[in-house]
Amino acid sequence: MQMLKNILGRIFAAWAMLTFIATMLFVLIPTWLIGFTPEPKRTKRFIQLSRIWMSVWLPLAGIRLIIKGKEKFVSSQNYVVVCNHNSFMDVPVTSPGIPGGNKTIAKIEMAKIPLFGLIYKRGSVLVDRKSEESRLKSYTYMKRVLDMGLHMCIYPEGTRNKTNKPLKEFKDGAFRLAIETGKPVIPAVLFNTKKVLPQNKVFYFWPSKIEMHFLDPVETKNMQMSDVKQLRENIFAKMWQYYEANA
């Protein structure tokens, strides 16, 4: 039975890759043209385009996406969205799934992929984790993203969670950013992206239901930078408990 599932997983992977590339080709030129639009309209239009793209590709790949808690977003407010990170499926879900224009912190290596790199860069704040200068520049750019009225999506675990626990330890960056800019934090919890792209399998894809749940916003306006640890631990606990209760 496991052998059959492994074979099917490879077949599904080939289909998912084929349909991803095919649908990506349709959004390449619009993505390039959007580049001539000034911010923040550029990012907002790109996210709208991404939603259309993912609304086509995800069902083709056998993914049913359920999003809960969109009403937590107030239209006149932008947020720092912090999300758990389990697989490469997280970004295609979070970026179009977050209501309104948004950018996601993302590693610079993926931007070097031909054709896809153009799309990847359009919706991301790129960072080279090996470079202190790059990390500082990305932090400054994230503040600019928030100043433009866009949401900023950050994976506070830093890298994919390869453990069997609901979350890895959070880093401080997202919470420093929220306190420094006075923006509320909305925790987001993803379910089942690890089932779609398991980390211990090569070229494997399993169609599944993915869910993204937005939790209640956490205000930061009255917080000081000395409260970063408290904010980080508070949100970590909220997300851990919610994951365990709903997984």
N, C-alpha and C positions, 0 to 999 in steps of 0.2 A: 504493500500500500504506500509506504514511504517513497519507494522507487518511482511509482506512478506519479505521486505528487511532485517529485523532483523534476520529472520529465515535463509534466504540465506546466510547472513553474518556469521552465526555460522557454516553452512555447509561448506562454503568456508574456514573458519578458521580450521576446522577439516582436510580438504583436504590439506591446506597449511602446517599444522603441520606434517601430515603424510608424505607428499612428502619431506619436509625439513629433517626429521629424516632419511628417506630412502636414500636420496642422500648423507646426511652427513656420513652415515656409509661407503660409498664408498671412502670418502676422509680421513677417520680417520687414516688408516695405512700409506698412503703416507705422511700425515701431521706429524705423529710420526717419520717416517724415515727422513724427511727433517730436523728434529731436530739435526741430526748428522752432518749436513752441517754447516760450519762456516759462520758467517755474513760477508758481506751483502747478499751472495748467498742464505742463508737460507730464508730470508724474500722475496727476489725476486722470488724464486721458490714457496714459499707459496702463493704469490699474483697471480702467474700464475695458480696455482692449484685452487685458489679461483675464478678466472675468469671462468675457466671451470665449476666449481661447480655451480656458479650463472647463467651461460649461459644455464644450464639445469634446475635448480630449478625455476628461475624467470618465464620462459614461462609456466612451469607446474602449477605454482600458478596463472597464468593469468596476470602476470605483463609484460608490454612492457616497456623496458628501453631505453630512448633516451639520449645520451650524446653529448653535443655540446661544442666546444672550446678546444678540445684536442691539437690543433695546438698551443695553447698558451704556452705549455710546450716545452722548448728547451732541447734536449737530453743530452747536456753536463752540464745542470744545475739542481740542486734540489731545492725544494721549501717548504715553510711553507704554507700548504693549509688550509684555514679557511672556514668552511661550516656551514650553518644554521642547526639547530637540531630540528626536529618536531616530530619524532617517532622512534620506535625501528627498522624501516625499513631503517633508514639512513645508518647504518654501513654496511649492506650487499650490499648497492649500492655504497657508497663512496670508500671503501677499494679496491674492484676490478675495480672500475670505474676510479680511478686516474691512469694516464699512468705511468708505471714504478713501481719499488719497493717502498713500503710505509708502515708506521705504523700509527695507530690511537690511540689517547689518549682514554682510556676506564676505566670505573669503575671496581674495583677489585671484586665486588660481583658476577658479571657474570662469572668470571673465576672459580667459585666454582661449577658450574653446571656440573654433571658427563658427560663425553665424550665430550660434546660441549666445556667445559672449555679448553681442550687441543687446540682446533682450535682457540678459542677466544684469548688465551694467545699468540699464535704464531704470530698473526698480530697486537698485541696491546702493548702500553706502559700503564701498569696498574697503577692506582692511587686510594688510599683510601682518599676520599675528607675530611674525618673526622680527618685525621692524618697530622699534619704539616710536620713530618718527611717523610711521604710517598709522599707528594706534592713536597718536595725538591728533593727527589730521582728521581721522575718521570721527573722533569725539567732537572736534570743532564742527565738522560737517553735520553731525547728528543734531547739534544745537541749532544749526541753520535750518535743518529740515523742520524742526519743531517751530522755529520762528516763522516759517512760511505757512504754518497752520496745518501741516501734514502730521500724520501719526508716524511714530518711529517704532518699528518692531525689532526686538532684541531677544536673542536666545541666551539667557543669563548663565546657562551651564557652560557656555563657551564652545563646546564641541558636542557631537552626538553622544547621547547616553548609551553606553555599551554594557551597562550593568543590568542586573535583574531588578533593581530598585526603581520606584516611580520617577525619581529625580536624582541628578548628580548635584553636588554642592554648587551653589550659585556664586558668581563673581560679582564684584561691586559696581561695575560700570553702569549698568542700566539704572541703578538706584541713585547713584551719584548724579547722573544725567537728569533724572526726574526731580530730585531735590533742587539741583542748581537752577533748573528752568521753571520750577514750580508747577510742573505738569502732573496730573493724576496718573497713576499706574493702573492699567487694566491687565490682570493676569488672564492668560489663555491656556487652556489645557487641551492637548491633542491626544486622541485615542486611535490606536490601530495602525498608525503609519509604519510602525516596525513590522507589522504582519505583512504589509504590502511589499516592503523592501527589507527583508531580514539582513542584519549586518554580518551574519555568519555564512551567507550564501553568495556565490558569485553568479552574476547574470541570472537573477531569479526575481520573479514578480508574481504576486498572488492577489487577484482581485478581491477587494474587501470593502466593508463599510468603514469610512473614516468620519470621525466626529471632532468638531472644534467647539469648545464651550468657553464663552467669555464669562468671567466672574465679576463680582462687584468692584467698581473703581476704588482705589485707595488714594486719598488726597495727600498732597505733600506740601501744600502752601505754607503751613506753619512749622515745617521741619527745618532743621539745620543740618549742615554736612556731618555733624557728629551723630546724626540719627541714621546714617546710611546702613549700619549693621542691623539696627532694629527693624528698619523697613525691609531689608533683604530677608531677614529671618522670619518676619511676619508673613511676607508673600510666599516664601518657600513653604511655610507651614500650611498656609491656605491651599496652595496648589497640591501639595503632598496629600493632605486630607481629602481634597476633592477627588483626586485621581483614585485613591484607594476606595472611596465610597462609590465611584461610578464606573470603574474599569470592568 
